């Protein structure tokens, strides 16, 4: 992670993402109408392949005129009119010489600098407020100037984001407990060249920090995390069944996480990609706690999910050969690690 944190904090709210490959979804949203026909082409004459309901999560791949190509919750591809989709999150890129200040409030006068991004950093944008974007990356979030953020592709997906008024925005707060929960990541040279501009939100230094090692995970967590792990382990050895929802008779990876969390009153989306896009908040690999959801896939596209159990291990409905089993969180083979979400 190239984000430099300058406060001891984990900011709560709509949290951040370890940004997936831009070869797949460029933006994420939900269906905005009660029942929506999805088609196999970007025209009304195209065949209707299915219907989706209000609030169903979608991954937006590209724009074709006034149509959007989507990846649906079941991983199928289809087209819908853009007006029927509410966009909640867009992948974008920092575009600035040096570094870009991140503030706790969308104002250079009233917003405190809480960190910075480097040029080229991939970030997630959730809404605009005046000349600012609300952005996030790997468990960190704040506000940055619009002038230094650009779309990841030629399509202006940022224009689809909702606009908020300044009166709707509350300053972020950091509790003492949160402040003690995370280590400061700093650049060795940042103390000598860390001056910032008061006018445009950009900083004069690159602000890049050393990447965290994947092995610096933690196994501590809340009592809820311990309870989730204990409950999940009861089903070790039970069968894997694609599309299954039974923890005893057969379940797939996202069915396993959904059913485990359901026992604790937490509702998750049904597919692994939708859980990654819509449930909980993002945490970095060096901040994992028991009960966190851990996601895997190729080329940044999520296609598998597991539950972190501490000690560098996860429990998951792996495949038909192994069923529900325990594995290393960072596997030497199989699907690569993509990111993690905290739902507890």
C-alpha positions as CSV (number, residue, x, y, z in Angstrom):
1,X,0.0,0.0,0.0
2,X,1.4,3.3,-1.0
3,X,-0.8,5.4,1.3
4,X,1.1,7.3,4.0
5,X,-0.9,7.7,7.2
6,X,0.1,10.6,9.4
7,X,-2.3,9.8,12.2
8,X,-2.8,6.8,14.4
9,X,-6.3,6.0,13.2
10,X,-8.7,3.7,11.5
11,X,-11.5,5.9,10.2
12,X,-15.0,4.4,10.4
13,X,-17.9,4.7,8.0
14,X,-17.9,3.8,4.4
15,X,-14.4,2.4,4.4
16,X,-11.9,1.6,1.8
17,X,-10.9,-0.9,-0.8
18,X,-7.8,-2.6,-1.9
19,X,-8.6,-1.7,-5.5
20,X,-9.2,-4.6,-7.9
21,X,-7.9,-4.8,-11.4
22,X,-9.4,-2.3,-13.8
23,X,-9.8,-5.1,-16.4
24,X,-13.1,-5.8,-14.7
25,X,-15.5,-3.5,-12.9
26,X,-14.9,0.2,-13.1
27,X,-17.7,1.2,-10.8
28,X,-20.2,-0.4,-8.4
29,X,-23.8,0.3,-7.7
30,X,-27.3,-1.0,-7.2
31,X,-30.5,-1.4,-9.1
32,X,-32.6,1.7,-8.7
33,X,-36.0,0.4,-9.8
34,X,-38.4,-2.3,-8.4
35,X,-37.9,-4.7,-11.3
36,X,-35.4,-4.2,-14.1
37,X,-35.1,-6.1,-17.4
38,X,-31.5,-6.9,-18.3
39,X,-30.6,-7.7,-21.9
40,X,-27.9,-9.4,-23.9
41,X,-27.2,-6.3,-25.9
42,X,-27.2,-2.5,-25.5
43,X,-30.5,-1.9,-27.2
44,X,-34.2,-2.3,-26.4
45,X,-34.5,-4.9,-29.2
46,X,-32.0,-7.2,-27.5
47,X,-33.3,-10.3,-25.7
48,X,-34.2,-10.1,-22.1
49,X,-32.0,-12.6,-20.2
50,X,-33.4,-12.1,-16.7
51,X,-34.9,-9.6,-14.3
52,X,-33.2,-8.1,-11.3
53,X,-34.8,-6.4,-8.3
54,X,-34.4,-3.2,-6.4
55,X,-31.2,-2.9,-4.5
56,X,-29.4,-5.8,-6.2
57,X,-25.6,-5.0,-6.4
58,X,-24.0,-4.7,-9.8
59,X,-20.5,-4.2,-11.1
60,X,-20.2,-1.8,-14.0
61,X,-17.8,-2.8,-16.7
62,X,-18.2,-0.2,-19.4
63,X,-20.6,2.4,-21.0
64,X,-22.2,2.0,-24.4
65,X,-24.2,5.1,-25.2
66,X,-26.8,5.4,-22.6
67,X,-26.4,1.8,-21.6
68,X,-24.2,0.1,-19.1
69,X,-22.6,-3.3,-19.3
70,X,-22.9,-5.0,-15.9
71,X,-21.6,-8.0,-14.0
72,X,-24.6,-9.2,-11.9
73,X,-24.6,-10.8,-8.5
74,X,-24.5,-14.3,-10.1
75,X,-21.4,-13.2,-12.2
76,X,-23.4,-13.1,-15.5
77,X,-23.0,-10.2,-17.9
78,X,-25.9,-8.1,-19.2
79,X,-26.9,-4.6,-20.3
80,X,-29.3,-2.1,-18.8
81,X,-30.2,1.6,-19.3
82,X,-27.9,3.7,-17.2
83,X,-30.7,5.7,-15.7
84,X,-31.8,2.6,-13.7
85,X,-28.5,2.2,-11.8
86,X,-27.4,4.1,-8.7
87,X,-23.6,4.3,-8.7
88,X,-22.1,4.2,-5.2
89,X,-18.4,3.6,-5.9
90,X,-16.0,4.4,-8.7
91,X,-12.4,3.3,-9.2
92,X,-10.1,6.2,-10.0
93,X,-6.5,7.3,-10.1
94,X,-4.6,10.1,-8.3
95,X,-3.1,12.5,-10.9
96,X,-0.7,15.0,-9.2
97,X,2.9,15.9,-9.2
98,X,4.1,14.9,-5.7
99,X,1.5,13.8,-3.2
100,X,-2.2,14.5,-2.6
101,X,-3.4,15.5,0.8
102,X,-6.3,13.6,2.4
103,X,-8.4,15.6,4.8
104,X,-11.0,14.8,7.5
105,X,-13.4,17.4,6.1
106,X,-13.9,18.7,2.5
107,X,-12.3,22.1,3.1
108,X,-8.7,23.4,2.9
109,X,-9.5,25.9,5.7
110,X,-11.4,23.6,8.0
111,X,-10.2,20.2,7.1
112,X,-7.2,18.6,8.9
113,X,-4.7,16.7,6.8
114,X,-4.8,13.1,7.9
115,X,-2.7,11.4,5.2
116,X,-1.7,11.5,1.6
117,X,-1.8,9.6,-1.6
118,X,1.0,9.3,-4.2
119,X,0.7,10.0,-7.9
120,X,-0.8,7.0,-9.7
121,X,-2.4,5.5,-6.6
122,X,-5.7,3.7,-7.3
123,X,-8.5,4.9,-5.0
124,X,-12.2,4.3,-4.5
125,X,-14.5,7.4,-4.8
126,X,-18.0,7.2,-3.3
127,X,-19.5,10.7,-3.7
128,X,-18.7,14.4,-4.5
129,X,-19.3,17.4,-2.3
130,X,-18.5,20.7,-4.0
131,X,-15.0,20.6,-5.3
132,X,-14.1,17.5,-3.3
133,X,-14.4,13.7,-3.5
134,X,-14.9,11.3,-0.6
135,X,-12.3,8.6,-1.3
136,X,-10.9,5.5,0.3
137,X,-8.1,2.9,0.0
138,X,-7.2,-0.1,2.2
139,X,-8.9,0.8,5.4
140,X,-8.3,4.6,5.1
141,X,-10.7,7.3,4.0
142,X,-11.1,11.0,3.7
143,X,-11.6,13.9,1.3
144,X,-9.4,15.1,-1.6
145,X,-9.6,17.8,-4.2
146,X,-11.3,16.9,-7.4
147,X,-8.6,18.6,-9.4
148,X,-6.2,15.7,-8.7
149,X,-8.4,12.7,-9.3
150,X,-9.1,11.2,-12.8
151,X,-11.1,8.4,-14.2
152,X,-9.3,5.0,-14.6
153,X,-10.7,4.8,-18.2
154,X,-11.9,7.0,-20.9
155,X,-15.5,6.7,-19.5
156,X,-16.4,9.4,-17.1
157,X,-17.8,7.2,-14.4
158,X,-17.0,9.8,-11.8
159,X,-19.9,11.9,-13.2
160,X,-22.3,9.1,-12.2
161,X,-21.6,9.6,-8.5
162,X,-24.1,11.2,-6.2
163,X,-23.5,14.8,-5.1
164,X,-23.9,15.8,-1.4
165,X,-24.2,19.2,0.2
166,X,-21.7,20.4,2.7
167,X,-24.4,20.5,5.3
168,X,-24.8,16.7,5.1
169,X,-21.1,16.1,5.9
170,X,-19.9,15.5,9.4
171,X,-16.2,15.7,10.4
172,X,-14.6,12.3,10.9
173,X,-13.7,11.4,14.4
174,X,-11.1,9.0,15.8
175,X,-11.4,7.2,19.1
176,X,-8.5,6.5,21.4
177,X,-9.1,2.7,20.9
178,X,-8.9,3.2,17.1
179,X,-5.8,5.3,17.4
180,X,-4.0,2.5,19.2
181,X,-5.1,-0.2,16.8
182,X,-2.9,0.7,13.8
183,X,0.8,1.6,13.3
184,X,1.9,4.7,11.6
185,X,3.4,4.1,8.1
186,X,5.9,6.8,7.2
187,X,8.4,7.5,4.6
188,X,11.9,7.9,6.1
189,X,12.3,11.2,4.3
190,X,8.9,12.6,4.9
191,X,9.8,14.5,8.0
192,X,12.1,16.8,6.1
193,X,10.1,17.4,3.0
194,X,6.5,17.1,4.1
195,X,5.3,20.6,3.4
196,X,1.8,21.0,1.9
197,X,-0.1,23.5,-0.2
198,X,-2.9,25.3,1.6
199,X,-4.7,26.1,-1.7
200,X,-5.2,23.0,-3.7
201,X,-4.9,20.0,-1.4
202,X,-1.8,18.6,-3.0
203,X,1.4,18.1,-1.1
204,X,4.9,18.8,-2.3
205,X,6.4,15.4,-1.5
206,X,5.5,12.0,-3.0
207,X,4.2,10.7,0.3
208,X,4.8,7.1,-0.7
209,X,5.4,4.7,2.1
210,X,6.9,1.3,2.3
211,X,4.6,-1.6,1.5
212,X,3.4,-3.7,4.4
213,X,4.5,-7.3,4.4
214,X,1.7,-9.8,3.9
215,X,3.1,-11.7,6.9
216,X,2.4,-8.9,9.3
217,X,-1.1,-10.0,10.1
218,X,-2.6,-10.0,13.6
219,X,-4.7,-12.7,15.1
220,X,-6.4,-10.6,17.8
221,X,-9.9,-9.5,17.6
222,X,-13.2,-9.0,19.3
223,X,-15.1,-11.5,21.3
224,X,-17.5,-11.6,18.3
225,X,-14.6,-12.8,16.1
226,X,-13.8,-15.6,18.5
227,X,-17.4,-16.7,18.5
228,X,-17.6,-16.7,14.7
229,X,-14.4,-18.8,14.5
230,X,-15.7,-21.3,17.0
231,X,-19.0,-21.6,15.2
232,X,-17.4,-22.0,11.8
233,X,-15.1,-24.7,12.9
234,X,-18.1,-26.9,13.9
235,X,-18.6,-27.5,10.1
236,X,-15.0,-28.6,9.2
237,X,-15.1,-31.5,6.8
238,X,-18.6,-30.9,5.6
239,X,-19.1,-31.0,1.8
240,X,-18.7,-28.3,-0.8
241,X,-21.7,-27.9,-3.2
242,X,-21.7,-25.1,-5.8
243,X,-24.7,-22.9,-5.1
244,X,-25.4,-24.7,-1.8
245,X,-26.6,-23.0,1.4
246,X,-26.5,-25.9,3.9
247,X,-23.6,-25.9,6.4
248,X,-24.1,-29.6,6.9
249,X,-25.3,-31.0,3.6
250,X,-23.3,-28.7,1.2
251,X,-22.4,-25.1,0.7
252,X,-20.1,-23.0,-1.6
253,X,-17.7,-20.4,-0.5
254,X,-20.0,-17.4,-0.3
255,X,-22.8,-19.5,1.0
256,X,-20.5,-20.6,3.8
257,X,-19.7,-17.0,4.8
258,X,-23.3,-15.9,4.4
259,X,-24.6,-18.7,6.6
260,X,-21.9,-18.3,9.3
261,X,-22.5,-14.6,9.6
262,X,-26.3,-15.0,9.5
263,X,-26.0,-16.9,12.7
264,X,-24.7,-13.7,14.3
265,X,-27.4,-11.5,12.8
266,X,-25.3,-10.2,9.9
267,X,-26.7,-10.3,6.4
268,X,-24.3,-10.7,3.5
269,X,-24.7,-10.6,-0.3
270,X,-24.8,-14.1,-1.8
271,X,-21.8,-14.0,-4.2
272,X,-18.1,-13.4,-3.2
273,X,-17.7,-10.5,-5.6
274,X,-20.9,-8.8,-4.2
275,X,-19.7,-9.3,-0.6
276,X,-16.4,-7.7,-1.5
277,X,-18.1,-4.8,-3.2
278,X,-21.0,-4.1,-0.7
279,X,-20.6,-5.7,2.8
280,X,-18.6,-4.3,5.7
281,X,-15.6,-2.1,5.4
282,X,-12.1,-2.7,4.0
283,X,-9.1,-3.6,6.1
284,X,-5.5,-4.0,5.1
285,X,-3.7,-7.4,5.1
286,X,-1.6,-6.4,8.2
287,X,-4.7,-5.6,10.2
288,X,-6.7,-8.8,9.9
289,X,-8.7,-9.9,12.9
290,X,-10.7,-13.1,13.6
291,X,-14.0,-13.1,11.7
292,X,-12.8,-10.9,8.8
293,X,-13.8,-11.9,5.3
294,X,-10.8,-12.6,3.1
295,X,-11.2,-12.5,-0.7
296,X,-9.3,-14.2,-3.6
297,X,-9.3,-14.3,-7.3
298,X,-7.4,-13.8,-10.6
299,X,-6.6,-10.5,-12.2
300,X,-8.2,-8.7,-9.3
301,X,-11.6,-10.2,-9.9
302,X,-13.0,-11.7,-6.7
303,X,-14.2,-15.3,-7.1
304,X,-13.6,-16.8,-3.7
305,X,-14.2,-15.8,0.0
306,X,-13.0,-17.2,3.3
307,X,-13.1,-16.3,7.0
308,X,-10.0,-15.3,8.9
309,X,-9.5,-17.4,12.0
310,X,-6.2,-16.0,13.3
311,X,-2.6,-17.2,13.2
312,X,-2.4,-16.6,9.4
313,X,-5.2,-19.1,8.6
314,X,-8.7,-19.0,7.1
315,X,-11.6,-21.4,7.1
316,X,-13.6,-21.8,3.9
317,X,-15.7,-24.0,1.7
318,X,-12.8,-24.6,-0.7
319,X,-13.8,-27.1,-3.4
320,X,-15.5,-30.5,-3.9
321,X,-12.3,-32.3,-3.0
322,X,-11.6,-30.7,0.4
323,X,-15.0,-29.4,1.4
324,X,-14.9,-27.0,4.4
325,X,-11.3,-26.8,5.5
326,X,-8.6,-24.6,7.0
327,X,-5.9,-23.0,4.8
328,X,-3.1,-20.4,4.9
329,X,-4.5,-16.9,4.4
330,X,-1.8,-16.2,1.7
331,X,-1.7,-19.4,-0.3
332,X,1.4,-20.5,-2.1
333,X,-0.9,-21.9,-4.9
334,X,-4.4,-21.4,-6.0
335,X,-6.2,-18.1,-6.3
336,X,-4.2,-15.0,-5.2
337,X,-5.2,-12.8,-2.2
338,X,-7.2,-9.7,-3.2
339,X,-8.4,-8.0,0.0
340,X,-10.4,-8.2,3.2
341,X,-13.6,-6.8,4.7
342,X,-14.7,-6.5,8.3
343,X,-18.4,-7.1,9.0
344,X,-18.4,-7.6,12.7
